[in-house]
Amino acid sequence: MRPRSRSLPFAAVLAAALLVAGQAPAKALDVYAGAEDHYAGSQIAKVEGVEAVPGLVYGGSDQQLGHDVSGHQGPVDWPGAAGAGAKFVYIKATEGTGFVNPQFAQQYNGSYNAGLIRGAYHFARPDVSDGASQARYFLAHGGGWSADGKTLPGALDAEYNPYGETCYGKDAAGMVAWIRDFSDTYRAATGRFPTIYTSTSWWKRCTANNGGFGGNPLWIARYNTFIGELPSGWSVHTIWQFADRGTLPGDQNWFNGGADRLLALALGRPAAVQ
């Protein structure tokens, strides 16, 4: 009896055929190529533009100055940032379910040690996996929250797709469901609504200006001397990212309230701006 032959997987057959033909098999597509350079507002600045911002735009009375950073900035001089007036910072932790900021430990722990109230954010990739999976990945890689008065609720960075179609191939209903999935999963794990970072233009385009996320603190991006229209569902913003550069490393932000309200947001108290 002749032994039965085993069939090779299609990929192996294809690779062998390519080698016989003198061609090297193509490498797998890297769905996180360039992820280290994707940060809160990197795509908003490209698509919506950056207006000339003369000096340090003041967000109003009794505001707290802060910033946001990612691996794009490299190691940050945290005593220098604190000395320049930074009171809080958001730091990119993750993207999708396959990228972690290589500078996260230096940035997250260093800001804490310098006395800043800090939080982590996740760059949303609705094209690679569901919202719940990405929330769990974020939580497992630095995106958690504790009521220590030094940790902001995790933030979801929802903005233009740097890899392709603006809304990641989703219609408005699909995008809303994805964001809801992320938010609900994060809240179930931490007891906190995640902050939502976005621009009004992107929100209108990709969620049809959905008004169902008013319970989430709003971190609004607009690089100008005024905030302008907010997305539907929010009557007030919590944080305004007003410039993509300035006196602090990374993007420049104002927290909408005094030091007591910033602390309230960190502690999860109702007094925090919503």
Buried (B, 14 or more C-beta within 10 A) or exposed (E): EEEEEEEEEEEEEEBEEEEEEEEEEEEEEEBBEEBBEBBBBBBBBEEBEBEEBEEBBEBEEEBBBBBBBBBBBEEBEBEEBBEBEBBBBBBBBBBBBBBBBEBBEBBBBBBBEBEBBBBBBBBBBBBBBBBBBBBBBBBEBBBBBEEEEBBBBBBBBBBBBBBEEBBBEBEBEBBBBBBBBBBBBBBEBBEBBBBBBBBBBBBBBBBBBBEEBBEBBBBBBBBBEEBEEBBBBBEEBBBBBBBBBBBBBBBBBBBBBEEEBBBBBBBBEEEBBB
